[in-house]
Amino acid sequence: MTISVETMQAAALANKAWPYEEARKLLARYPDGVPAGRAVIFETGYGPSGLPHIGTFGEVVRTTMVRRAFEAMAPGVPTRLIAFSDDMDGLRKVPDGIPNPEMLRAALNMPLTKVPDPFGTHASFGAHNNARLRAFLDGFGFDYEFMSSTDCYASGMFDATLLRILAHYDDVMAIILPTLGPERRATYSPFLPIDPVSGHVLQVPIVARDVDAGTVTYIRPGTNDSVTVPVTGGACKLQWKVDWAMRWLALGVDYEMAGKDLIDSVMLSGKIVRALGAVPPAGFNYELFLDGEGAKISKSKGNGLTIEQWLDYGPPESLALYMFQSPRKAKRLHYDVIPRSIEDYADFLGRYPEQPLDQQLGNPVHHIHEGKPPSVDLPVSFSLLLNLASVAATDDPARLWGFVQRYAPGTSPATHPQLDRLVHHAAAYARDFVVPTLKRRAPTSAEAAALADLSSRLAQVGEGAEAEAYQTVVYETGKAAGYENLRDWFKSLYEILIGTPNGPRMGSFIALYGLAQSRALIADALEV
């Protein structure tokens, strides 16, 4: 069914999902409507001294969700998403795990776009990491415009705003200095000159400034030389909190979100924008991720889950769902959250077609797929595949497909590519995280009698029956064995046959695994 633009707009304006709540902040910035020809600007920032990571994905995917929500509320208003690289920052230390670290040590304090590329593939270390960022974003199909700090400074794009900051130098200092300690306060300047001799990005006091000439003067370190440079044309860059404010103003940024650890920085940059006579962008501060032990994730400690690791065990949609859910709540980012996210995604996707519009707009898959969720046929759930791979003790996708094709004739990797992805993910996850932890226990005498009875009853049903027929037999066996609470019966089956306290719907598992194999599993348990 085709939904009119007007109907979609009305539904979006009323919806309570968080991307629409955020989009309403943007509407409030333009109470009289966005001026004709004016695009609403979204921005995400990136520090290219390291490689893109899972937080990079989270920020861009969440920002894209808000962007699409705004477009539904304000149809016809153009939008842009800028992925901005702070590649003019000085290299302050050599990152861990980089080849040829001596190349970087020799270039400390140089702008990242002047530091040699230790990988030998690009003109600079900054250019190398920028290329990695763009490939990363392109790989996920994000719609964005890449901007380089070096290019923006050198081209003069920032010149007018830099001169504006120079004219409001005292106002900016009055905002920043109270936040610094005594020693830093004595040497702080919002302008960082790029020394014309060494090429270093200098953190030195400014001893004089000339608003009319657009210059600042500093004393070159290690000498008594007084050096005067323009603040424009890439001869200076700004300290990052002032730089952030300048960028918002120069690029006309309307929306940028940031991590909870940057709340103070967002507030300071916002004050600077107001001191310059403008309005800072809307946005919100998302919570940070926790590791498996509940501690804050630290790149230096390496206690987080990388995006490559997630994608080994789950599709990108499952990661996007994890980013969508409760962005203001601290969440564990650990391997054990992946299966649940995959199952939840499939559940949301399955419900979407039958939901009324207001529920569709609140459904995460609407935002994950930018309003166009795919139609996917998944005859087997991920949890069932995971249990199958665990019990069969195989990481061979071809072998798993053999079970699947018997359970769901007519399926294949070619006809069901989404299911094929899940087969591969389940095989890898079971191999690395489930099989090593399985602890099957021996049945009690009462449980052994019930299992023998179950095997006999299943044999009477026969091979190739529907999952529901097997499920009925499992229920009836538990009742016949005297289980008042059938949950205890199923828990026993899981612990004895699979090796976990929880498991799949047994009828579906038997149908997928096969009657002969299931009865062999019971026989093995009875021999223990």
C-alpha positions in Angstrom: 0.0 0.0 0.0 1.3 3.4 -1.0 1.3 6.0 1.8 0.9 9.6 0.8 3.6 12.2 1.8 0.9 14.0 3.8 -0.1 10.9 5.7 3.5 10.0 6.5 4.2 13.6 7.6 1.3 13.6 10.0 2.2 10.3 11.5 5.9 11.3 11.9 5.0 14.5 13.6 3.0 12.6 16.2 5.3 9.6 16.7 7.2 9.2 20.0 10.2 7.1 18.7 13.4 8.8 19.7 14.5 9.8 16.2 11.3 11.7 15.7 11.7 13.3 19.1 15.2 14.5 18.0 13.8 15.7 14.7 11.3 17.9 16.5 14.3 19.8 17.9 15.2 20.7 14.4 11.7 21.8 13.5 11.8 24.1 16.6 15.0 25.8 15.2 12.9 27.0 12.2 9.5 28.0 13.6 8.7 29.9 10.4 10.0 27.0 8.2 13.4 26.3 6.8 14.4 29.2 4.4 14.1 28.3 0.8 17.3 26.9 -0.6 18.6 26.2 2.9 19.7 22.6 3.6 19.5 21.3 7.2 23.0 20.2 8.1 23.8 17.1 10.2 27.4 16.4 11.2 29.5 13.7 12.7 33.1 14.2 13.6 36.0 11.8 13.4 39.6 12.0 14.7 41.8 10.3 12.1 44.7 9.4 14.4 43.0 6.0 14.7 40.9 3.7 12.5 37.0 3.7 12.4 35.4 1.7 15.2 32.1 0.6 16.5 31.4 4.0 18.0 31.9 5.6 14.6 29.2 3.4 13.2 26.9 4.1 16.1 27.1 7.9 15.7 26.6 7.9 11.9 23.8 5.4 12.0 21.9 7.2 14.8 22.4 10.5 13.1 21.1 9.1 9.8 18.0 7.9 11.7 17.3 11.4 12.9 18.0 12.8 9.5 15.4 10.5 7.9 12.9 11.2 10.6 13.3 14.9 9.9 12.8 14.4 6.2 9.5 12.6 6.9 8.4 15.6 9.1 9.6 18.2 6.7 9.1 16.7 3.2 10.9 18.6 0.4 13.5 20.3 2.8 17.0 19.3 1.6 19.3 17.7 4.2 23.0 17.0 4.2 25.2 14.8 6.4 28.8 15.9 6.8 31.4 13.4 8.0 34.1 15.7 9.2 37.7 14.6 9.8 39.9 16.5 12.2 42.9 15.7 10.1 44.7 18.9 10.8 45.3 18.0 14.4 48.9 17.5 15.5 50.1 14.0 16.1 50.7 13.9 19.8 51.7 10.3 20.3 52.3 7.2 18.2 49.2 4.9 18.1 49.6 1.3 19.2 49.8 -1.4 16.5 51.0 0.8 13.7 53.7 -0.4 11.3 56.9 1.6 11.0 56.3 3.6 14.2 59.7 5.3 13.8 58.2 7.2 10.9 55.5 8.6 13.1 57.9 9.4 16.0 59.9 11.6 13.7 56.7 13.5 12.8 55.3 14.2 16.2 53.4 17.5 16.4 52.9 17.7 12.7 49.4 17.9 11.3 48.1 14.4 10.5 48.0 15.3 6.8 51.7 16.0 6.9 52.7 12.9 8.8 54.1 10.1 6.5 51.8 7.2 6.0 53.4 4.2 7.8 51.3 1.8 5.7 52.9 3.2 2.5 49.6 3.5 0.6 48.7 7.2 0.8 50.3 10.6 0.8 50.0 10.9 4.6 48.8 9.2 7.7 45.7 11.4 7.8 44.9 10.6 4.2 45.3 6.9 4.9 42.9 7.0 7.8 40.5 9.2 5.9 40.4 6.7 3.1 39.7 4.0 5.7 36.8 6.1 7.1 35.3 6.6 3.7 35.5 3.0 2.8 34.0 2.1 6.2 31.0 4.4 5.7 30.6 3.4 2.0 30.6 -0.2 3.0 27.5 0.4 5.1 25.8 2.5 2.4 25.7 5.7 4.3 24.7 8.9 2.4 27.2 11.5 3.5 29.6 14.3 2.4 33.2 13.9 3.5 35.0 17.1 4.7 38.7 17.4 5.7 39.7 19.9 8.3 43.0 20.5 6.4 41.1 21.3 3.2 38.6 23.5 4.9 41.3 25.6 6.6 43.6 25.8 3.6 40.8 26.7 1.1 39.7 29.6 3.1 36.3 28.1 3.9 36.8 28.9 7.6 38.5 32.3 7.1 35.5 34.5 7.9 34.7 32.6 11.1 38.3 32.5 12.2 38.4 36.3 11.9 35.2 36.5 13.8 36.8 34.4 16.6 39.8 36.7 16.6 37.6 39.7 17.0 35.9 37.9 20.0 39.1 36.6 21.4 38.5 37.9 24.9 35.0 36.5 25.0 36.3 33.1 24.0 39.0 33.2 26.6 36.5 34.2 29.2 34.6 31.0 28.5 37.5 28.6 28.3 39.9 29.8 31.0 37.7 29.1 34.0 37.7 25.5 33.0 41.5 25.1 33.0 44.0 24.6 35.7 46.5 27.4 36.7 49.4 26.1 34.5 47.3 25.5 31.4 45.5 28.8 31.9 48.8 30.7 31.7 49.7 29.3 28.3 46.3 28.7 26.7 45.3 30.3 23.4 42.4 29.3 21.2 44.7 29.6 18.1 47.4 27.0 17.4 49.9 28.4 15.0 51.4 26.1 12.4 55.0 27.0 12.6 56.3 28.0 9.1 59.8 26.5 9.9 59.1 23.3 11.8 55.6 22.7 10.4 54.5 21.8 14.0 51.1 22.5 15.4 52.2 24.7 18.3 50.5 25.0 21.7 52.1 28.3 22.7 50.8 31.5 24.3 49.8 34.3 21.9 51.7 37.4 22.8 50.0 39.8 20.4 47.1 39.9 18.0 46.0 42.3 15.3 42.3 42.1 14.5 42.6 44.5 11.6 45.5 42.5 10.0 44.0 39.1 11.0 47.2 37.9 12.7 48.6 36.5 15.9 52.1 36.6 17.3 53.9 34.0 19.3 57.5 33.2 20.5 58.9 30.2 18.6 59.8 27.5 21.2 63.6 27.1 21.8 64.3 30.6 20.4 63.5 34.2 21.2 62.1 34.7 17.7 58.8 36.6 17.5 56.7 35.1 14.7 53.5 36.6 13.3 51.2 34.5 11.2 47.7 35.0 9.8 44.8 33.1 11.4 43.4 32.4 8.0 44.4 30.2 5.1 45.6 27.2 7.2 48.4 29.1 9.0 46.6 28.4 12.3 44.1 26.0 13.6 42.0 26.2 16.6 42.0 24.3 19.9 39.4 21.6 19.5 36.5 23.0 21.7 36.8 26.3 19.9 37.3 24.5 16.6 34.1 22.6 17.2 32.2 25.8 17.8 33.8 27.4 14.7 32.9 24.4 12.6 29.3 24.5 13.7 29.1 28.2 12.8 31.1 28.1 9.5 29.3 25.0 8.1 25.8 26.0 9.5 25.5 22.7 11.4 22.0 22.2 12.7 22.4 18.8 14.5 25.3 16.9 16.0 25.1 14.2 18.7 28.0 13.3 21.0 29.0 10.8 23.7 28.2 11.4 27.3 31.9 12.0 28.0 31.7 15.1 25.9 28.8 16.9 27.7 31.1 19.6 29.1 32.7 20.1 25.7 29.3 20.4 24.0 28.3 23.0 26.6 31.5 25.1 26.2 31.4 25.0 22.4 27.7 26.0 22.6 28.6 29.0 24.8 31.3 30.1 22.2 28.8 29.9 19.4 26.4 32.1 21.4 29.2 34.5 22.2 29.7 34.9 18.4 26.0 35.8 18.0 24.7 32.5 16.7 22.7 29.4 17.9 24.5 26.1 18.5 23.2 23.0 16.9 20.6 20.7 18.4 21.6 17.2 19.5 21.8 14.8 22.4 24.5 13.0 24.4 24.3 9.2 24.0 25.5 6.9 26.7 28.8 5.0 26.4 29.2 1.2 26.1 30.3 -1.1 28.8 32.4 -4.3 28.5 31.4 -7.8 29.6 32.2 -6.9 33.2 30.2 -3.7 33.2 33.2 -1.4 33.0 33.5 1.5 30.6 35.0 0.5 27.3 38.5 2.0 26.7 40.3 1.9 23.3 43.6 1.9 25.1 42.6 -1.1 27.2 41.1 -2.9 24.3 38.2 -4.2 26.4 35.5 -3.5 23.9 34.0 -5.4 21.0 35.1 -4.2 17.6 32.8 -3.8 14.7 34.7 -6.5 12.8 34.1 -8.9 15.7 30.4 -8.2 15.8 30.1 -8.7 12.0 31.8 -12.1 12.3 28.9 -13.3 14.4 25.9 -11.2 13.3 24.7 -9.2 10.3 25.0 -5.3 10.2 21.2 -5.0 10.8 21.6 -6.6 14.2 24.3 -4.0 15.1 22.1 -1.2 13.8 19.3 -2.4 16.0 21.6 -2.5 19.1 22.5 1.2 18.3 18.8 2.1 17.9 17.7 0.7 21.2 17.9 3.0 24.3 20.7 5.3 23.1 20.7 7.2 26.3 21.2 4.1 28.4 24.6 2.5 29.1 24.7 -1.0 27.6 27.1 -3.9 27.6 28.8 -4.3 24.3 29.9 -7.9 24.5 29.7 -11.1 22.5 26.7 -12.4 24.5 24.4 -9.6 23.3 24.7 -10.5 19.6 22.3 -13.5 19.5 19.5 -11.6 21.2 20.0 -8.6 18.9 19.7 -10.9 15.8 16.5 -12.6 17.2 15.0 -9.2 18.1 15.7 -7.8 14.6 14.0 -10.8 13.0 11.0 -10.4 15.3 10.7 -6.6 14.5 11.0 -7.3 10.8 8.4 -10.1 10.9 5.9 -7.8 12.6 6.4 -4.8 10.4 4.1 -5.6 7.4 1.0 -6.1 9.5 1.4 -3.1 11.8 -0.5 0.1 11.4 1.5 3.1 10.3 2.0 4.6 13.8 3.5 1.3 15.0 5.6 0.9 11.9 7.2 4.3 12.6 8.1 3.2 16.1 9.4 -0.2 14.8 13.3 -0.1 14.8 13.5 -1.7 11.3 11.7 1.3 9.9 14.7 3.4 11.0 17.4 0.8 10.3 16.2 0.5 6.7 15.3 4.2 6.2 11.6 3.5 5.9 11.9 0.6 3.5 12.4 -2.7 5.4 13.0 -5.7 3.2 10.7 -8.7 2.9 12.7 -11.6 4.3 11.7 -15.2 4.5 13.4 -16.9 7.5 11.9 -20.4 8.0 14.5 -21.1 10.7 15.3 -18.8 13.6 18.9 -17.8 14.5 18.5 -19.4 18.0 17.4 -22.7 16.4 20.4 -22.5 14.1 22.7 -21.8 17.0 21.3 -24.8 19.0 21.6 -27.0 15.9 25.3 -26.0 15.3 26.0 -26.5 19.0 24.4 -30.0 19.2 25.8 -31.1 15.9 29.2 -29.7 17.0 29.9 -28.3 13.5 31.0 -25.0 12.1 30.5 -26.2 8.6 27.7 -24.1 7.0 27.2 -26.7 4.2 26.4 -29.3 6.9 24.0 -27.0 8.6 22.3 -26.3 5.3 21.7 -30.0 4.9 19.5 -29.9 8.1 17.8 -26.7 7.0 16.9 -28.0 3.5 15.3 -31.2 5.0 13.3 -29.0 7.4 12.4 -26.4 4.8 12.5 -27.9 1.3 13.1 -25.5 -1.5 15.5 -23.3 0.5 19.1 -22.8 -0.5 21.9 -20.2 -0.1 20.8 -18.8 -3.5 17.1 -18.5 -2.8 17.5 -17.4 0.9 20.7 -15.3 1.1 19.6 -13.7 4.4 19.2 -17.2 5.9 22.5 -18.2 4.5 24.2 -15.2 6.4 22.6 -16.5 9.6 23.8 -20.0 9.0 27.3 -18.8 8.7 27.0 -16.5 11.7 25.5 -19.3 13.8 28.2 -21.7 12.9 30.9 -19.2 13.9 29.2 -18.2 17.1 28.5 -21.7 18.2 32.1 -22.7 17.5 33.6 -19.9 19.5 31.2 -19.3 22.3 28.7 -22.1 22.8 30.3 -25.4 22.2 33.3 -24.7 24.5 30.8 -24.0 27.4 28.4 -27.0 26.9 28.1 -29.2 29.9 25.6 -32.0 29.4 24.7 -33.8 32.6 23.6 -37.4 33.2 19.8 -37.9 33.7 18.4 -39.1 37.0 16.6 -42.4 37.0 13.2 -40.7 36.7 14.5 -38.5 33.8 16.0 -41.5 32.1 12.6 -43.3 32.1 11.0 -40.2 30.7 13.6 -39.8 28.0 13.1 -43.5 27.0 9.4 -42.9 26.8 9.9 -39.8 24.7 12.1 -41.7 22.3 9.4 -44.4 21.9 6.6 -41.8 21.4 8.7 -39.9 18.8 9.3 -43.1 16.9 5.5 -43.6 16.7 5.1 -40.2 15.1 7.7 -41.0 12.5 10.3 -39.2 10.4 9.3 -36.0 8.5 6.4 -35.0 10.8 5.5 -31.3 11.4 7.3 -29.6 14.3 4.0 -29.2 16.1 3.5 -32.9 16.1 6.8 -33.5 17.8 6.1 -30.6 20.2 2.8 -32.2 21.3 4.6 -35.5 22.0 7.2 -33.7 24.1 4.4 -32.1 26.1 2.5 -35.3 26.6 5.7 -37.2 27.7 6.4 -34.6 30.3 2.8 -34.8 31.6 3.0 -38.6 31.7 6.2 -38.4 33.6 4.5 -36.4 36.4 6.0 -33.0 35.8 3.5 -30.5 37.4 5.5 -27.6 35.9 6.5 -28.5 32.3 9.2 -25.8 32.4 11.1 -28.2 34.7 10.7 -30.9 32.0 12.1 -28.7 29.3 14.9 -27.5 31.5 15.9 -31.1 32.0 15.8 -31.8 28.3 18.1 -28.8 27.6 20.6 -29.7 30.3 20.7 -33.4 29.4 20.5 -33.2 25.6 22.1 -29.9 24.7 24.1 -28.8 27.8 22.5 -25.5 28.6 19.8 -24.4 31.0 17.8 -22.9 28.2 17.1 -24.0 24.7 14.9 -24.0 21.6 11.3 -25.1 21.1 11.9 -28.8 21.2 9.4 -29.7 18.4 11.1 -27.3 16.0 14.5 -28.6 17.1 13.6 -32.2 16.5 12.1 -31.4 13.1 15.3 -29.5 12.1 17.8 -31.9 13.6 15.9 -34.9 12.3 14.0 -37.7 14.1 16.8 -40.3 13.8 19.5 -37.8 15.1 17.3 -36.7 17.9 16.6 -40.2 19.1 20.3 -40.9 18.8 20.9 -37.9 21.0 18.6 -39.3 23.6 20.2 -42.8 23.3 23.6 -41.2 24.0 22.3 -39.5 27.1 20.8 -42.8 28.4 24.2 -44.5 28.0 26.0 -42.0 30.3 
